[in-house]
Amino acid sequence: MKISSKATLLSAFVFPGTGQLYLKKYWRGLSIMVFVFTGLGYLIWQATIVALKSLDEVMAKAQGSAPNVQEISNIVGSKMLSSAPYYDIIFYAIICFWIFAVIDAYRIGKQKDNIG
């Protein structure tokens, strides 16, 4: 298998930036990985906050009685529709960085294929 194919598959299916690490472009690969990890961390953090607030609201509504499943589903569903600030922007930025990492790994790998 060609170097460009391996690097592209690593960046596409393992994690963005791993193809660059495979190609020994460490700073580029690590910077892509740090950005994506940071963005994913923000998304997970915001989802956790929304889930905990929803759980708190369900428990406050129940006040001693067991909440039914439909009540929980309605509250959580309404909270998930109102996403956190910058949620969509960061989500699409991660997708763009992932696509960039795949294309960049292919381009650098292709250069190495032509040299070797």
N, C-alpha and C positions, 0 to 999 in steps of 0.2 A: 504494500500500500504506500502511496506517495506521502511525503511529509505534509503537503498541503491538505490532503484528505484527512489525515490523522488530526492535524491541528484544528481543522474546521469542525470535525466531529466532536472533539473535546470541548471546544467553545460552545457548540450548539447543544450538546446533550449532557455534559457533565456540569459545567458552570462557566459563565462568561469570564474569560481571562485565562482559563487553563490551557487553551491553545497557544496563547502568547507565552505562557510559562514553558510549555513543551518546546517552543521555538527559541527559548533562551532570551526572550524579551521580558525580563523580570519586572522592570519598573512599569512597563506598559500593562502587563498582565495583573500585577498587584494593584495598580491604580484602578483598573476596571473592576477588579474584585472588591476593593474597598468601597467604591461607589455603590455597587450593587448590594453588598452586604448592609451598608448604611441605609439604603432605600428600603430593603426588605425589613430591616430592623424597625424602621419608622412605621411601615405598614402593619407589621405584627403588633407593635406597641399601640397604635391607634385602634386596631381591631380588639385588642385586649381591654382597652379602656371602654370601648363601646359595650363589650360583652359584660364587663363588671358593672357598668352603670345600668344596663338592662336587668341584670340579676338583682341589683339593689332595688330597682323600681318594682320588680316582681315581688320581692320579699316585703316591700313596704305596702303594696296593694293587698297582699295576702293577710298580713297582720294576725298570725296565729293559725289561720286555716291553711290547708294545703292548696296551692294554686293549681288550677287545671292546665292541661297541656295547651289548649286553645288560647288561653290567656297569655301564657308564656310565648307562644308562637306569634301572636299579634304584637306584643311589645317588642320582641326581638326583631321581627320583620320591619316594624316601623323605624326602629333605630338604625338598622343596617342601610336603609334607603338614604338617610341623612349622613353622608360620609364626612369624615374629618377634613379640615382644611388641607389643601395641597395633596390629598390622597390620590386623586386622578392624575395630577401632574407627575407625581413621583412614580406612579404605576407605569405611565406611558414613557417616562424617562428611562426606567429600568428596561422596558421592552426595546427602546431605541439603542441603549447601550449593549444589550444582548445581541441585537442585529449587527451593530457596529463591530462587536468582538468577533462574531462569526466571519464577517466579510474581511476584517483586518487580519485574522488568523489565516484565512485562505490566501489573501494577497501576499503576506510575508512568506507563507509556505511555498507559494508558487515561485517567488524569487529564489528561495533556497533550492527548489526542485530544478530550476533552470541552471543554477550554479553547479550543482552536484550531479 
